[in-house]
Amino acid sequence: MATGELQLWEEDAYEFDLENPFTSADDEPIASLLDAEAHHAPSVSAAASAARRDAAAFISQVRFGGELAAHPRVAYLALNYVDRFLSKRQLPPWAPRLLAISCLSLAAKMQRVAAFSIADIQGDDEYSFDAANVRRMEDMVLDALEWRTRSVTPLAFLGFFLSACYPQPRQPLQLAAVKARAIDILLRAQPEVKMAEFSPSVAAAAALLAAAGEVTAANLPAFQAGVAACPFVNSDKLRECGEVLVAACGVGPMRATASADTPVTVLGHHRSASSASESDWTVGSAANGGGGDAKKRCMGPPSQWG
């Protein structure tokens, strides 16, 4: 184990909370989130989109194959690592699966998931990566991430936006349902490659507006006003992200009730808020396999292209 890796796990002595990535009580939540956002927001190029789809497909396969069924946020964090890596490094055609395995391994460590095995998630495939190759790829990922493993994701902004929209909530159970549905939407939409085009704050705002439209449509204007009051949220990006969420989650627009200042598309009814679950972690082509041929070309070790 490399010294840096040992230091990483020693510093993260507790399970990493995706909704609260801070390590210091002195951090001012929104200021710290916005400052860190630029370092953590990936931007996957068109050239890297095929690799991203293959990696997302494998992560979804593992997610629904049983190995991580009880830990959907491991898959979420792993794909975030994939996006952040691909936004900075090029990947050989044979390597998306190795990248996915390594990111799953790192995410499982960050989430303190003990029941995680590199061998188990690869199953009985004829060609598989050994622990040494996975470890080398992990080191490359950590280097690309500059050891910033406590990712600032959209989940970290949900509490802020809820407080901004309802500083003194009168219906805490209803707001909890909105938050739960927003998390569900984000988990389900993440494999869509276009989601990597939006900053975490914009994705969080779009998901909350979509969730509010489903759970508490009568209060949607209050949510829209709260988001519109945040100067760092670009209204055009917010609208675009809302449209991607609609397409990614396989539902049609319920209505477009936003004002000219806050143009958003609200997700339609797909399921009731009470049935929302983190178990639905897949959308579109990301769940339909992909990368099958690539696994037979995976024998080259990372050291050959690092």
C-alpha positions in Angstrom: 0.0 0.0 0.0 1.4 3.4 -1.0 2.0 5.9 1.7 -0.5 8.3 0.2 -3.1 5.6 0.2 -2.5 4.7 3.8 -2.8 8.4 4.7 -6.1 8.6 2.8 -7.8 5.9 4.7 -6.4 7.0 8.0 -7.7 10.6 7.5 -11.1 9.2 6.5 -11.6 7.3 9.7 -15.4 7.4 9.3 -17.7 6.6 6.5 -17.7 9.4 3.9 -21.1 11.1 3.9 -21.9 12.3 0.4 -24.3 14.8 1.8 -21.7 16.4 4.0 -18.2 16.1 2.5 -16.6 18.5 5.0 -13.8 17.4 7.3 -13.7 20.5 9.4 -16.4 22.1 11.6 -15.0 25.5 10.7 -16.1 25.1 7.0 -18.9 27.4 6.0 -21.2 25.0 4.1 -22.2 26.9 1.0 -19.0 28.9 0.6 -16.9 25.8 1.0 -19.1 23.8 -1.3 -18.9 26.4 -4.1 -15.2 26.8 -3.6 -14.7 23.0 -3.9 -17.2 22.6 -6.7 -14.8 23.8 -9.4 -12.3 21.1 -8.4 -14.9 18.3 -8.3 -17.2 19.1 -11.3 -16.2 16.8 -14.2 -16.6 17.5 -17.8 -16.5 14.4 -20.0 -15.4 15.1 -23.6 -17.1 13.6 -26.6 -14.0 11.5 -27.2 -14.3 10.0 -23.7 -18.1 9.4 -23.8 -17.7 5.8 -25.1 -15.4 4.9 -22.2 -17.8 6.6 -19.8 -20.7 4.5 -21.1 -18.8 1.3 -20.8 -17.7 2.1 -17.3 -21.2 3.1 -16.3 -22.6 -0.1 -17.7 -20.2 -2.2 -15.7 -20.9 -0.2 -12.5 -24.7 -0.7 -13.1 -24.1 -4.4 -13.7 -22.3 -4.7 -10.4 -24.9 -2.6 -8.7 -27.8 -4.8 -9.7 -25.8 -8.0 -9.6 -26.2 -8.2 -5.9 -22.7 -7.3 -4.7 -23.7 -3.7 -3.9 -27.5 -4.0 -3.8 -27.6 -2.5 -0.3 -25.1 0.3 -1.1 -26.3 2.4 -4.1 -24.2 5.3 -3.0 -21.0 3.3 -3.6 -22.0 3.0 -7.3 -22.9 6.7 -7.3 -19.5 7.8 -5.9 -17.6 5.3 -8.2 -19.1 6.8 -11.3 -18.3 10.3 -10.0 -14.7 9.2 -9.7 -14.9 7.8 -13.3 -16.2 11.2 -14.6 -13.5 13.1 -12.7 -10.8 10.8 -14.0 -12.0 11.0 -17.6 -12.2 14.8 -17.4 -8.4 14.9 -16.9 -6.9 11.8 -18.4 -7.2 9.7 -21.6 -8.1 6.1 -21.4 -7.1 3.3 -23.8 -10.0 1.4 -25.5 -9.5 -1.7 -23.4 -9.5 0.0 -20.0 -13.0 1.3 -19.1 -13.8 -1.9 -17.2 -10.6 -1.7 -15.2 -11.3 2.0 -14.4 -14.8 1.0 -13.2 -13.5 -1.7 -11.0 -10.9 0.5 -9.5 -13.3 3.3 -8.9 -15.8 0.9 -7.3 -13.0 -0.3 -5.0 -12.1 3.2 -4.0 -15.7 4.1 -3.4 -16.3 1.0 -1.3 -13.4 2.0 0.9 -14.7 5.5 1.3 -18.1 4.2 2.2 -16.6 1.6 4.5 -18.2 -1.3 2.8 -16.5 -4.4 4.1 -18.2 -6.9 2.0 -16.6 -5.9 -1.3 -14.4 -8.2 -3.3 -12.6 -7.4 -6.6 -12.8 -11.0 -7.5 -16.5 -11.3 -6.8 -17.6 -8.3 -8.9 -15.7 -9.7 -11.9 -17.5 -13.0 -11.6 -16.5 -15.9 -13.8 -15.3 -13.8 -16.7 -12.6 -15.5 -18.8 -10.4 -12.4 -18.6 -10.2 -10.5 -15.3 -7.9 -8.1 -13.6 -5.8 -9.2 -10.7 -5.5 -7.1 -7.5 -2.1 -5.7 -8.5 -3.5 -4.2 -11.7 -6.5 -2.8 -9.9 -4.2 -1.3 -7.3 -2.1 0.4 -9.9 -5.2 1.8 -11.6 -6.5 3.0 -8.2 -3.2 5.0 -7.8 -3.7 6.5 -11.2 -7.2 7.5 -10.3 -6.1 9.0 -7.0 -3.4 11.0 -8.8 -5.9 12.3 -11.3 -8.2 13.3 -8.4 -5.3 15.0 -6.6 -6.3 12.8 -3.7 -9.6 14.8 -3.3 -11.6 11.6 -2.6 -14.4 13.4 -0.6 -16.2 14.3 -3.8 -18.5 17.3 -3.8 -21.6 15.9 -5.6 -25.1 17.2 -6.1 -26.1 15.4 -2.9 -24.0 17.8 -0.9 -26.2 20.8 -2.0 -29.6 19.4 -1.2 -29.7 20.6 2.4 -28.7 24.1 1.4 -31.3 24.4 -1.3 -34.0 23.0 1.0 -33.0 25.6 3.7 -33.0 28.4 1.1 -36.5 27.5 -0.1 -38.0 26.8 3.3 -35.8 28.4 6.1 -38.6 27.5 8.7 -40.3 24.4 7.3 -43.8 23.8 8.5 -44.1 20.4 6.9 -40.8 18.5 7.7 -42.2 15.2 6.5 -43.1 16.7 3.1 -39.7 18.2 2.7 -38.1 14.9 3.7 -40.1 13.3 0.9 -38.9 15.9 -1.6 -35.3 15.3 -0.6 -35.7 11.6 -0.8 -37.2 11.9 -4.3 -34.5 14.3 -5.4 -31.8 11.8 -4.2 -33.7 9.0 -6.1 -33.7 11.1 -9.3 -30.0 11.9 -9.0 -29.1 8.3 -8.5 -31.2 7.2 -11.4 -30.0 9.9 -13.8 -26.3 9.8 -13.1 -25.4 7.2 -15.7 -26.6 9.6 -18.5 -23.4 11.0 -19.8 -24.9 14.5 -20.3 -25.3 14.8 -16.5 -21.5 15.2 -16.3 -22.0 18.5 -18.1 -23.6 20.2 -15.1 -22.1 21.5 -11.9 -23.2 19.7 -8.7 -25.1 22.8 -7.5 -27.1 23.0 -10.8 -27.9 19.3 -10.8 -29.0 19.4 -7.2 -31.3 22.4 -7.8 -32.8 20.8 -10.9 -33.4 17.5 -9.1 -35.1 19.3 -6.2 -37.4 21.3 -8.5 -38.3 18.1 -10.3 -39.0 16.3 -7.0 -41.0 19.2 -5.7 -43.2 19.1 -8.8 -44.0 15.5 -8.1 -44.3 15.5 -4.3 -45.7 18.9 -3.5 -46.7 20.7 -6.7 -48.6 23.4 -4.7 -45.4 24.5 -3.1 -43.3 24.4 -6.3 -43.3 28.2 -6.8 -41.7 28.6 -3.4 -39.0 26.2 -4.4 -38.5 28.0 -7.7 -38.3 31.4 -5.9 -35.7 30.0 -3.4 -33.5 28.6 -6.2 -33.9 31.8 -8.3 -32.6 33.8 -5.3 -29.3 31.9 -5.5 -27.0 34.0 -7.8 -24.6 31.1 -8.5 -27.3 29.0 -10.2 -27.3 29.7 -14.0 -30.9 29.6 -15.2 -30.1 28.3 -18.6 -28.0 25.5 -17.2 -30.8 24.8 -14.8 -33.3 24.4 -17.6 -31.0 22.2 -19.6 -30.3 20.0 -16.6 -34.1 19.7 -16.0 -34.6 18.5 -19.6 -31.8 15.9 -19.2 -33.4 14.6 -16.0 -36.7 14.2 -17.8 -35.1 12.3 -20.6 -32.8 10.2 -18.4 -35.5 9.1 -16.0 -37.8 8.0 -18.8 -40.7 10.2 -17.9 -42.4 13.0 -19.8 -42.7 16.6 -18.6 -45.7 17.2 -16.3 -45.7 20.9 -16.8 -43.4 23.8 -17.3 -44.5 26.2 -14.5 -41.3 28.2 -14.1 -41.2 31.9 -14.5 -39.0 33.6 -17.0 -36.4 34.1 -14.3 -36.3 30.4 -13.4 -36.9 28.3 -16.6 -37.1 24.7 -15.6 -38.9 21.6 -16.7 -40.6 19.6 -14.0 -40.4 15.8 -14.1 -43.7 14.1 -14.5 -45.2 11.5 -12.2 -43.3 8.3 -12.5 -43.8 6.9 -9.0 -45.2 8.2 -5.8 -42.7 9.8 -3.4 -43.4 7.0 -0.8 -42.2 4.4 -3.3 -39.0 6.3 -4.2 -36.0 4.3 -3.6 -32.2 4.4 -4.0 -32.5 1.0 -5.6 -33.2 2.4 -9.1 -29.7 3.3 -10.1 -29.8 3.0 -13.8 -31.1 4.6 -16.9 -31.0 4.2 -20.7 -28.1 2.5 -22.3 -26.0 2.4 -19.2 -28.1 -0.4 -17.9 -28.1 -2.4 -21.1 -24.6 -3.7 -20.9 -21.8 -2.4 -23.1 -18.1 -3.0 -22.9 -18.6 -6.7 -23.5 -16.0 -6.8 -26.2 -13.7 -4.6 -24.2 -13.3 -7.1 -21.4 -11.4 -9.4 -23.8 -8.9 -6.7 -24.5 -8.1 -5.9 -20.9 -4.8 -7.6 -20.4 -2.5 -4.6 -20.8 -1.4 -3.4 -17.4 -1.8 0.3 -16.5 1.9 0.7 -16.2 2.1 0.6 -20.0 0.1 3.8 -20.5 0.6 5.8 -17.3 
